Amino acid sequence: MIRLFKVKEKQKEDAENNTGGTPVKKQCAGELRLHKDITELNLPEACKISFPNGQDDLMNFEVSIKPDEGYYQNGTFVFSFEVPPIYPHDAPKVYHPNIDLEGNVCLNVLREDWKPVLNINTIIYGLYHLFTEPNHEDPLNHDAAELLRDSPAYFGTNVRMALQGGYIGDEYFEPVM
């Protein structure tokens, strides 16, 4: 037992000597899985990933989506991802300022349908499809869903106006084009 501690102590000392005195940061299981997910990303051309805090902080990143079809075509939408240390057992938190007033996103794989076998690629494709194929059956914004269902042309007009920025009813939208 004592020998085991000496081996671990020696490994730590070697790691410190090889890195100039600072111990190597140990990655949590979530970081390891996320690193794997990111290296295996297969994104549509309309989606880009960036790391505003540098690539040393994999657990916080941004995805920008610029739909190339549908109501939201040519708009640019940026989502902030916060990945928990116990990922993939818990889904990442995804925020966007234009989804609801708190920045929440209505995407089933971020809620009740999340499973550890899913990955970041699944989430990004889900976000992309929110713009290319909006679904009025599971809405976060019930008024917009009703408008999409009952008057798709008017919904499209409102989307184009919102993308350009300005007021629609009482709500102000920042331009995203």
SENU-567957 format. One record per residue: residue number from 1; x, y, z of N, C-alpha, C, CB in turn. Coordinates in steps of 0.02 Angstrom, whole numbers, padded with zeros to 5 digits. Glycine has a CB too. Example, Ala and Ser with C-alpha at 12.3 -4.5 7.8 and 13.67 -1.06 7.14 Angstrom:
<site 1,<00660,-00284,00390>,<00615,-00225,00390>,<00660,-00165,00390>,<00565,-00224,00452>>
<site 2,<00642,-00112,00354>,<00684,-00053,00357>,<00645,00002,00394>,<00704,-00030,00286>>
This chain:
<site 1,<00041,-00060,00000>,<00000,00000,00000>,<00043,00062,00000>,<-00047,00000,00060>>
<site 2,<00095,00063,00041>,<00139,00121,00045>,<00175,00131,-00021>,<00190,00113,00103>>
<site 3,<00195,00076,-00053>,<00229,00080,-00117>,<00184,00113,-00170>,<00250,00009,-00140>>
<site 4,<00120,00099,-00169>,<00073,00128,-00217>,<00074,00204,-00212>,<00002,00100,-00205>>
<site 5,<00074,00231,-00150>,<00075,00303,-00141>,<00140,00332,-00168>,<00067,00321,-00067>>
<site 6,<00196,00296,-00159>,<00260,00320,-00184>,<00260,00322,-00260>,<00317,00276,-00158>>
<site 7,<00229,00273,-00293>,<00225,00272,-00366>,<00185,00332,-00390>,<00194,00206,-00390>>
<site 8,<00127,00345,-00359>,<00086,00402,-00378>,<00122,00468,-00366>,<00020,00401,-00339>>
<site 9,<00159,00472,-00311>,<00198,00532,-00296>,<00251,00543,-00350>,<00230,00526,-00227>>
<site 10,<00283,00489,-00370>,<00335,00493,-00421>,<00305,00515,-00488>,<00371,00425,-00429>>
<site 11,<00246,00489,-00506>,<00213,00508,-00568>,<00195,00582,-00568>,<00149,00466,-00579>>
<site 12,<00171,00606,-00512>,<00154,00677,-00505>,<00216,00720,-00512>,<00119,00691,-00438>>
<site 13,<00271,00699,-00480>,<00334,00736,-00483>,<00360,00738,-00554>,<00386,00705,-00436>>
<site 14,<00356,00681,-00590>,<00378,00679,-00660>,<00336,00725,-00704>,<00375,00607,-00686>>
<site 15,<00271,00726,-00692>,<00227,00769,-00732>,<00244,00842,-00719>,<00153,00756,-00714>>
<site 16,<00258,00861,-00657>,<00276,00930,-00641>,<00342,00949,-00673>,<00280,00940,-00565>>
<site 17,<00390,00904,-00673>,<00455,00917,-00703>,<00450,00925,-00779>,<00505,00860,-00686>>
<site 18,<00407,00886,-00810>,<00399,00889,-00883>,<00362,00951,-00907>,<00363,00828,-00908>>
<site 19,<00324,00983,-00864>,<00284,01041,-00884>,<00310,01105,-00853>,<00212,01031,-00865>>
<site 20,<00368,01105,-00826>,<00396,01165,-00798>,<00371,01182,-00729>,<00382,01222,-00843>>
<site 21,<00348,01133,-00691>,<00330,01146,-00622>,<00256,01148,-00608>,<00359,01208,-00601>>
<site 22,<00215,01152,-00658>,<00143,01153,-00644>,<00114,01085,-00661>,<00107,01208,-00685>>
<site 23,<00073,01058,-00617>,<00045,00992,-00630>,<-00003,00994,-00689>,<00009,00966,-00568>>
<site 24,<-00007,00938,-00724>,<-00052,00933,-00781>,<-00123,00931,-00756>,<-00035,00869,-00823>>
<site 25,<-00167,00972,-00787>,<-00237,00973,-00767>,<-00270,00908,-00788>,<-00274,01035,-00798>>
<site 26,<-00303,00877,-00742>,<-00337,00815,-00756>,<-00406,00830,-00787>,<-00344,00772,-00692>>
<site 27,<-00421,00798,-00842>,<-00486,00810,-00875>,<-00539,00766,-00843>,<-00481,00795,-00950>>
<site 28,<-00599,00795,-00834>,<-00655,00756,-00808>,<-00683,00714,-00865>,<-00710,00802,-00776>>
<site 29,<-00724,00665,-00848>,<-00753,00621,-00899>,<-00793,00660,-00951>,<-00797,00568,-00866>>
<site 30,<-00828,00712,-00929>,<-00867,00753,-00976>,<-00823,00786,-01027>,<-00907,00804,-00939>>
<site 31,<-00764,00811,-01006>,<-00717,00843,-01053>,<-00690,00793,-01104>,<-00659,00876,-01014>>
<site 32,<-00675,00733,-01080>,<-00650,00682,-01125>,<-00702,00664,-01178>,<-00629,00619,-01085>>
<site 33,<-00764,00654,-01156>,<-00817,00637,-01203>,<-00830,00695,-01251>,<-00882,00619,-01165>>
<site 34,<-00830,00757,-01225>,<-00842,00815,-01267>,<-00787,00823,-01319>,<-00846,00878,-01224>>
<site 35,<-00724,00811,-01299>,<-00669,00814,-01346>,<-00680,00765,-01403>,<-00602,00799,-01311>>
<site 36,<-00702,00705,-01387>,<-00717,00654,-01438>,<-00773,00679,-01483>,<-00736,00587,-01404>>
<site 37,<-00827,00705,-01454>,<-00883,00730,-01493>,<-00862,00785,-01541>,<-00939,00755,-01447>>
<site 38,<-00821,00831,-01517>,<-00800,00888,-01558>,<-00755,00865,-01616>,<-00764,00940,-01515>>
<site 39,<-00711,00817,-01602>,<-00668,00793,-01656>,<-00707,00754,-01709>,<-00612,00749,-01628>>
<site 40,<-00765,00728,-01690>,<-00806,00689,-01737>,<-00863,00730,-01768>,<-00835,00629,-01703>>
<site 41,<-00864,00796,-01756>,<-00918,00837,-01782>,<-00922,00833,-01858>,<-00909,00910,-01761>>
<site 42,<-00983,00830,-01883>,<-00996,00829,-01955>,<-01052,00879,-01967>,<-01014,00756,-01981>>
<site 43,<-01036,00943,-01967>,<-01086,00995,-01969>,<-01105,01015,-02039>,<-01061,01055,-01931>>
<site 44,<-01168,01038,-02048>,<-01185,01067,-02113>,<-01145,01132,-02123>,<-01262,01081,-02118>>
<site 45,<-01137,01152,-02185>,<-01098,01213,-02200>,<-01127,01274,-02165>,<-01096,01224,-02275>>
<site 46,<-01190,01273,-02150>,<-01223,01331,-02119>,<-01207,01337,-02044>,<-01298,01325,-02128>>
<site 47,<-01171,01289,-02016>,<-01156,01290,-01944>,<-01080,01293,-01932>,<-01185,01226,-01910>>
<site 48,<-01062,01336,-01885>,<-00991,01345,-01866>,<-00985,01342,-01790>,<-00962,01412,-01894>>
<site 49,<-00929,01315,-01766>,<-00917,01312,-01694>,<-00856,01355,-01677>,<-00905,01238,-01671>>
<site 50,<-00858,01389,-01620>,<-00801,01430,-01599>,<-00795,01425,-01523>,<-00810,01505,-01621>>
<site 51,<-00735,01441,-01499>,<-00718,01437,-01428>,<-00695,01506,-01405>,<-00664,01383,-01415>>
<site 52,<-00742,01549,-01381>,<-00724,01617,-01363>,<-00673,01621,-01306>,<-00785,01655,-01343>>
<site 53,<-00670,01570,-01263>,<-00622,01569,-01207>,<-00558,01532,-01225>,<-00654,01537,-01145>>
<site 54,<-00550,01514,-01288>,<-00492,01476,-01310>,<-00507,01402,-01308>,<-00431,01491,-01266>>
<site 55,<-00467,01363,-01344>,<-00481,01291,-01350>,<-00464,01252,-01286>,<-00441,01263,-01407>>
<site 56,<-00437,01286,-01235>,<-00425,01253,-01171>,<-00490,01246,-01132>,<-00374,01292,-01130>>
<site 57,<-00541,01285,-01151>,<-00606,01282,-01117>,<-00657,01251,-01164>,<-00629,01353,-01094>>
<site 58,<-00655,01185,-01171>,<-00701,01150,-01215>,<-00772,01151,-01188>,<-00678,01078,-01224>>
<site 59,<-00780,01160,-01123>,<-00846,01153,-01092>,<-00892,01213,-01106>,<-00839,01144,-01017>>
<site 60,<-00864,01267,-01134>,<-00903,01326,-01152>,<-00884,01346,-01223>,<-00890,01385,-01102>>
<site 61,<-00933,01343,-01267>,<-00919,01361,-01336>,<-00981,01391,-01368>,<-00894,01300,-01376>>
<site 62,<-00974,01415,-01429>,<-01030,01445,-01466>,<-01037,01411,-01533>,<-01019,01521,-01476>>
<site 63,<-01100,01406,-01554>,<-01116,01380,-01620>,<-01156,01434,-01656>,<-01155,01312,-01616>>
<site 64,<-01133,01453,-01716>,<-01172,01500,-01756>,<-01204,01462,-01813>,<-01126,01559,-01782>>
<site 65,<-01267,01479,-01825>,<-01306,01447,-01877>,<-01331,01501,-01924>,<-01364,01405,-01847>>
<site 66,<-01317,01492,-01988>,<-01342,01538,-02040>,<-01382,01495,-02089>,<-01283,01577,-02076>>
<site 67,<-01448,01488,-02076>,<-01489,01445,-02119>,<-01485,01465,-02192>,<-01562,01446,-02096>>
<site 68,<-01480,01414,-02236>,<-01476,01427,-02307>,<-01542,01413,-02343>,<-01421,01385,-02337>>
<site 69,<-01595,01402,-02303>,<-01662,01391,-02331>,<-01714,01405,-02277>,<-01669,01319,-02358>>
<site 70,<-01776,01410,-02297>,<-01830,01418,-02249>,<-01843,01490,-02229>,<-01816,01378,-02188>>
<site 71,<-01887,01500,-02181>,<-01907,01566,-02157>,<-01848,01607,-02133>,<-01958,01559,-02102>>
<site 72,<-01800,01576,-02102>,<-01744,01611,-02070>,<-01682,01617,-02113>,<-01727,01576,-02006>>
<site 73,<-01689,01604,-02178>,<-01633,01605,-02224>,<-01594,01670,-02219>,<-01657,01595,-02296>>
<site 74,<-01528,01664,-02217>,<-01480,01720,-02214>,<-01475,01754,-02146>,<-01497,01770,-02265>>
<site 75,<-01515,01736,-02098>,<-01506,01762,-02030>,<-01446,01725,-01999>,<-01571,01753,-01987>>
<site 76,<-01415,01756,-01950>,<-01360,01723,-01914>,<-01380,01719,-01841>,<-01293,01761,-01923>>
<site 77,<-01377,01659,-01813>,<-01400,01647,-01745>,<-01343,01614,-01706>,<-01463,01602,-01744>>
<site 78,<-01326,01642,-01649>,<-01271,01617,-01609>,<-01299,01587,-01544>,<-01220,01674,-01592>>
<site 79,<-01278,01526,-01531>,<-01299,01489,-01471>,<-01239,01478,-01426>,<-01332,01421,-01490>>
<site 80,<-01247,01490,-01361>,<-01195,01477,-01313>,<-01208,01410,-01279>,<-01191,01534,-01260>>
<site 81,<-01158,01368,-01276>,<-01162,01302,-01246>,<-01123,01302,-01180>,<-01136,01247,-01293>>
<site 82,<-01154,01275,-01128>,<-01120,01261,-01065>,<-01129,01187,-01052>,<-01150,01305,-01005>>
<site 83,<-01073,01151,-01053>,<-01075,01079,-01046>,<-01058,01061,-00973>,<-01026,01044,-01096>>
<site 84,<-01102,01022,-00940>,<-01089,01004,-00870>,<-01032,00953,-00865>,<-01152,00976,-00837>>
<site 85,<-00998,00952,-00808>,<-00942,00904,-00799>,<-00965,00831,-00805>,<-00910,00915,-00731>>
<site 86,<-01028,00817,-00792>,<-01051,00747,-00796>,<-01083,00731,-00863>,<-01102,00733,-00740>>
<site 87,<-01070,00774,-00914>,<-01090,00759,-00982>,<-01059,00692,-01001>,<-01068,00815,-01032>>
<site 88,<-01093,00647,-01032>,<-01156,00652,-01067>,<-01217,00631,-01026>,<-01154,00611,-01128>>
<site 89,<-01208,00620,-00961>,<-01265,00598,-00921>,<-01315,00654,-00912>,<-01242,00574,-00852>>
<site 90,<-01292,00717,-00912>,<-01336,00775,-00914>,<-01325,00811,-00979>,<-01323,00823,-00853>>
<site 91,<-01379,00837,-01007>,<-01375,00873,-01071>,<-01341,00941,-01061>,<-01445,00883,-01101>>
<site 92,<-01307,00966,-01112>,<-01280,01033,-01108>,<-01336,01085,-01101>,<-01236,01049,-01170>>
<site 93,<-01319,01143,-01074>,<-01366,01199,-01073>,<-01350,01241,-01135>,<-01359,01242,-01005>>
<site 94,<-01402,01258,-01172>,<-01394,01296,-01233>,<-01436,01359,-01227>,<-01414,01255,-01296>>
<site 95,<-01405,01416,-01241>,<-01438,01481,-01233>,<-01436,01520,-01298>,<-01406,01521,-01177>>
<site 96,<-01488,01557,-01310>,<-01492,01602,-01368>,<-01537,01660,-01349>,<-01518,01566,-01432>>
<site 97,<-01514,01721,-01360>,<-01554,01779,-01338>,<-01620,01789,-01375>,<-01514,01840,-01345>>
<site 98,<-01629,01758,-01433>,<-01691,01770,-01471>,<-01741,01712,-01468>,<-01673,01783,-01542>>
<site 99,<-01731,01665,-01424>,<-01778,01609,-01421>,<-01834,01623,-01372>,<-01741,01545,-01402>>
<site 100,<-01819,01637,-01310>,<-01869,01665,-01265>,<-01834,01717,-01221>,<-01903,01609,-01221>>
<site 101,<-01871,01748,-01178>,<-01843,01804,-01140>,<-01786,01783,-01094>,<-01897,01837,-01099>>
<site 102,<-01782,01718,-01076>,<-01728,01694,-01034>,<-01672,01661,-01076>,<-01754,01644,-00983>>
<site 103,<-01681,01659,-01142>,<-01631,01627,-01185>,<-01638,01552,-01189>,<-01563,01644,-01160>>
<site 104,<-01694,01524,-01166>,<-01704,01452,-01169>,<-01722,01431,-01240>,<-01758,01430,-01120>>
<site 105,<-01704,01370,-01256>,<-01716,01342,-01322>,<-01763,01282,-01313>,<-01649,01321,-01357>>
<site 106,<-01814,01278,-01354>,<-01861,01222,-01352>,<-01838,01169,-01401>,<-01934,01246,-01367>>
<site 107,<-01800,01122,-01376>,<-01775,01068,-01418>,<-01779,01004,-01376>,<-01701,01082,-01443>>
<site 108,<-01816,00955,-01400>,<-01830,00895,-01360>,<-01768,00859,-01336>,<-01872,00848,-01400>>
<site 109,<-01714,00859,-01375>,<-01654,00823,-01353>,<-01617,00860,-01297>,<-01607,00811,-01412>>
<site 110,<-01636,00922,-01283>,<-01607,00957,-01226>,<-01650,00949,-01163>,<-01599,01031,-01242>>
<site 111,<-01707,00915,-01171>,<-01752,00905,-01114>,<-01765,00831,-01104>,<-01819,00943,-01126>>
<site 112,<-01828,00812,-01113>,<-01849,00744,-01095>,<-01820,00689,-01139>,<-01924,00740,-01099>>
<site 113,<-01798,00705,-01200>,<-01772,00653,-01245>,<-01696,00646,-01242>,<-01793,00668,-01315>>
<site 114,<-01662,00681,-01195>,<-01590,00675,-01190>,<-01571,00606,-01165>,<-01561,00729,-01144>>
<site 115,<-01521,00576,-01198>,<-01493,00512,-01177>,<-01417,00518,-01184>,<-01522,00453,-01220>>
<site 116,<-01379,00485,-01142>,<-01306,00489,-01146>,<-01276,00467,-01213>,<-01276,00447,-01091>>
<site 117,<-01313,00429,-01252>,<-01286,00408,-01318>,<-01289,00465,-01369>,<-01324,00347,-01345>>
<site 118,<-01328,00518,-01354>,<-01331,00576,-01399>,<-01267,00617,-01391>,<-01394,00619,-01385>>
<site 119,<-01255,00662,-01438>,<-01193,00701,-01435>,<-01205,00773,-01459>,<-01139,00668,-01476>>
<site 120,<-01152,00812,-01460>,<-01156,00882,-01480>,<-01181,00888,-01552>,<-01088,00916,-01473>>
<site 121,<-01160,00844,-01595>,<-01182,00845,-01665>,<-01258,00840,-01669>,<-01150,00787,-01704>>
<site 122,<-01288,00797,-01629>,<-01361,00789,-01627>,<-01395,00855,-01608>,<-01381,00734,-01578>>
<site 123,<-01367,00889,-01558>,<-01396,00953,-01535>,<-01391,01006,-01590>,<-01361,00977,-01471>>
<site 124,<-01333,01011,-01621>,<-01323,01063,-01672>,<-01370,01051,-01731>,<-01250,01064,-01696>>
<site 125,<-01377,00988,-01753>,<-01425,00974,-01807>,<-01496,00990,-01785>,<-01419,00900,-01828>>
<site 126,<-01513,00976,-01722>,<-01579,00994,-01697>,<-01591,01068,-01699>,<-01588,00968,-01626>>
<site 127,<-01541,01108,-01679>,<-01547,01181,-01682>,<-01555,01204,-01754>,<-01486,01214,-01649>>
<site 128,<-01515,01176,-01798>,<-01519,01194,-01869>,<-01589,01182,-01896>,<-01467,01153,-01910>>
<site 129,<-01618,01125,-01877>,<-01686,01109,-01901>,<-01740,01152,-01870>,<-01701,01036,-01888>>
<site 130,<-01726,01183,-01812>,<-01775,01231,-01785>,<-01785,01288,-01834>,<-01750,01259,-01717>>
<site 131,<-01733,01306,-01871>,<-01737,01361,-01919>,<-01760,01339,-01988>,<-01671,01395,-01925>>
<site 132,<-01738,01280,-02010>,<-01756,01259,-02078>,<-01824,01225,-02080>,<-01703,01212,-02105>>
<site 133,<-01846,01196,-02025>,<-01911,01162,-02022>,<-01944,01177,-01955>,<-01902,01085,-02032>>
<site 134,<-01968,01239,-01944>,<-02000,01254,-01880>,<-02060,01209,-01866>,<-02022,01328,-01878>>
<site 135,<-02069,01191,-01803>,<-02122,01145,-01783>,<-02170,01181,-01735>,<-02092,01082,-01749>>
<site 136,<-02232,01188,-01756>,<-02281,01222,-01714>,<-02313,01176,-01662>,<-02335,01253,-01757>>
<site 137,<-02296,01111,-01663>,<-02328,01063,-01618>,<-02297,01060,-01549>,<-02326,00996,-01649>>
<site 138,<-02236,01083,-01540>,<-02203,01082,-01475>,<-02170,01150,-01463>,<-02150,01024,-01471>>
<site 139,<-02212,01202,-01453>,<-02184,01270,-01453>,<-02160,01294,-01384>,<-02235,01318,-01478>>
<site 140,<-02113,01339,-01387>,<-02094,01378,-01328>,<-02132,01444,-01331>,<-02016,01390,-01326>>
<site 141,<-02140,01470,-01392>,<-02178,01531,-01404>,<-02245,01511,-01436>,<-02138,01582,-01449>>
<site 142,<-02297,01508,-01395>,<-02362,01484,-01419>,<-02393,01529,-01471>,<-02409,01475,-01361>>
<site 143,<-02383,01595,-01465>,<-02411,01642,-01514>,<-02380,01631,-01583>,<-02400,01714,-01491>>
<site 144,<-02314,01623,-01585>,<-02280,01612,-01648>,<-02301,01545,-01678>,<-02203,01614,-01639>>
<site 145,<-02309,01494,-01636>,<-02330,01428,-01661>,<-02400,01431,-01691>,<-02327,01377,-01603>>
<site 146,<-02444,01467,-01658>,<-02512,01475,-01684>,<-02511,01511,-01751>,<-02556,01513,-01633>>
<site 147,<-02470,01562,-01756>,<-02465,01600,-01818>,<-02436,01556,-01874>,<-02422,01663,-01808>>
<site 148,<-02385,01517,-01858>,<-02356,01472,-01908>,<-02407,01421,-01931>,<-02294,01436,-01878>>
<site 149,<-02446,01394,-01886>,<-02496,01344,-01903>,<-02553,01375,-01944>,<-02524,01312,-01840>>
<site 150,<-02578,01434,-01922>,<-02638,01462,-01953>,<-02625,01508,-02012>,<-02676,01500,-01901>>
<site 151,<-02567,01539,-02014>,<-02552,01587,-02067>,<-02477,01587,-02083>,<-02575,01658,-02047>>
<site 152,<-02454,01535,-02117>,<-02382,01530,-02131>,<-02354,01591,-02169>,<-02369,01468,-02172>>
<site 153,<-02392,01621,-02214>,<-02368,01679,-02251>,<-02356,01738,-02204>,<-02417,01699,-02307>>
<site 154,<-02402,01750,-02158>,<-02395,01805,-02110>,<-02338,01790,-02062>,<-02461,01815,-02071>>
<site 155,<-02331,01726,-02043>,<-02274,01707,-02001>,<-02209,01723,-02037>,<-02277,01631,-01984>>
<site 156,<-02204,01707,-02101>,<-02144,01721,-02140>,<-02130,01795,-02144>,<-02152,01693,-02210>>
<site 157,<-02182,01837,-02151>,<-02173,01909,-02152>,<-02145,01933,-02085>,<-02241,01944,-02166>>
<site 158,<-02172,01909,-02030>,<-02147,01928,-01964>,<-02074,01907,-01955>,<-02190,01897,-01909>>
<site 159,<-02056,01847,-01979>,<-01987,01824,-01972>,<-01941,01870,-02011>,<-01980,01750,-01998>>
<site 160,<-01958,01887,-02073>,<-01916,01931,-02113>,<-01908,01999,-02079>,<-01945,01941,-02183>>
<site 161,<-01962,02025,-02051>,<-01958,02090,-02016>,<-01914,02084,-01953>,<-02030,02114,-01995>>
<site 162,<-01920,02029,-01917>,<-01879,02020,-01857>,<-01805,02013,-01875>,<-01903,01958,-01818>>
<site 163,<-01790,01978,-01930>,<-01720,01970,-01951>,<-01688,02037,-01968>,<-01716,01923,-02012>>
<site 164,<-01728,02083,-01993>,<-01702,02150,-02011>,<-01696,02195,-01950>,<-01747,02183,-02063>>
<site 165,<-01729,02176,-01896>,<-01727,02215,-01834>,<-01786,02263,-01831>,<-01662,02254,-01828>>
<site 166,<-01806,02279,-01770>,<-01862,02324,-01760>,<-01916,02292,-01719>,<-01889,02348,-01826>>
<site 167,<-01974,02325,-01717>,<-02029,02302,-01676>,<-02078,02260,-01717>,<-02066,02361,-01646>>
<site 168,<-02102,02208,-01684>,<-02160,02169,-01708>,<-02206,02167,-01648>,<-02140,02096,-01734>>
<site 169,<-02261,02203,-01653>,<-02305,02212,-01595>,<-02267,02252,-01542>,<-02328,02144,-01566>>
<site 170,<-02264,02225,-01481>,<-02229,02259,-01426>,<-02157,02235,-01418>,<-02266,02248,-01362>>
<site 171,<-02136,02186,-01457>,<-02069,02156,-01449>,<-02019,02188,-01497>,<-02072,02081,-01460>>
<site 172,<-01960,02205,-01471>,<-01906,02232,-01512>,<-01857,02176,-01528>,<-01871,02291,-01477>>
<site 173,<-01835,02172,-01590>,<-01787,02122,-01613>,<-01725,02155,-01639>,<-01819,02077,-01667>>
<site 174,<-01667,02131,-01617>,<-01603,02153,-01644>,<-01595,02123,-01714>,<-01544,02133,-01598>>
<site 175,<-01566,02160,-01760>,<-01556,02131,-01827>,<-01508,02072,-01824>,<-01528,02185,-01876>>
<site 176,<-01522,02020,-01862>,<-01479,01961,-01865>,<-01456,01945,-01936>,<-01515,01901,-01835>>
<site 177,<-01464,01993,-01981>,<-01442,01983,-02050>,<-01379,02024,-02063>,<-01497,02003,-02100>>
